[in-house]
Amino acid sequence: MTQNVTNRDRQKEQSRRLVLEAAANAFANHGYDGASMGAIAQDAGLSKASVLYHFESKQALWEATVDDVFGRAIDSLMAKVTRSSAPGGTPPLAALIDAFVAVCQENRPYVLIPIVEGIKDSPRTDYIARKHLVGHSAAFRRFLEQSLGQPVSAEMALHLQNVVAGGAQLYIGLAPLWTSALERDTTEAKSLDEFRAFITQTFSTRFPGLEALLTS
């Protein structure tokens, strides 16, 4: 009996995961309004009734998808930063930039969903901001203060976060556009290395002490 229950639970979790992955791609590519429950079910290889078993509405599915996308992205980001910034490794902020770019490359919905929903004022924009971005901004400022060993102004944290996060997201999220316009792949290593060098030069000059977090 216990084995049967375990198998059923495992199957439920597997089908729920399939729905979340299909929904992440649908919401990233088509936005909330353009995605349909039927198409998500089809992409997941399940019936629409199965999708509604896990998520009672499209809004509930969207919220669960956003939470899952952001949660997995942050878990991956922290794991990468921890590995890279170990003693003798990459400087802290450089490790964070490298990790963030890698996460954006691995998790396109993390890049695209905030862009698609963030261009208009809606309850979904507020959901992403309140549930995730406010906390991310506070955590980023704490990271800078802990790494520098001194207080960091809200201005410094905001500008640096916008350049790092916004730049990486636009480089990766809009890569097809840049490739067409500039005949250059902005996701290739050379472009991303130049992006990091720009951040190093600009912010090391503007904010004393930051260079130590970016360069060896």
Number of C-alpha atoms within 10 A of each C-alpha: 6 7 8 9 10 11 12 12 12 12 12 15 13 12 18 18 15 19 26 24 18 20 28 26 21 22 23 22 16 14 19 18 9 10 18 16 19 14 16 24 20 15 17 20 14 16 16 15 13 15 24 16 12 16 18 11 12 17 12 12 20 21 16 15 23 24 16 17 20 19 14 14 21 16 11 18 21 14 12 18 21 16 13 19 16 12 10 8 12 19 20 24 22 23 23 24 22 21 21 23 23 18 21 22 18 13 18 18 26 25 25 24 25 19 18 17 20 15 9 10 9 10 10 18 17 14 14 19 15 11 14 15 15 11 11 14 16 13 12 16 21 15 17 21 15 12 15 16 10 10 11 16 11 12 10 14 18 15 12 19 17 13 15 19 17 15 17 26 23 17 23 24 23 15 17 16 16 17 13 10 9 10 10 14 18 22 21 12 10 10 14 20 13 11 18 19 14 13 20 19 13 13 18 17 12 10 12 9 14 18 19 16 19 22 15 11
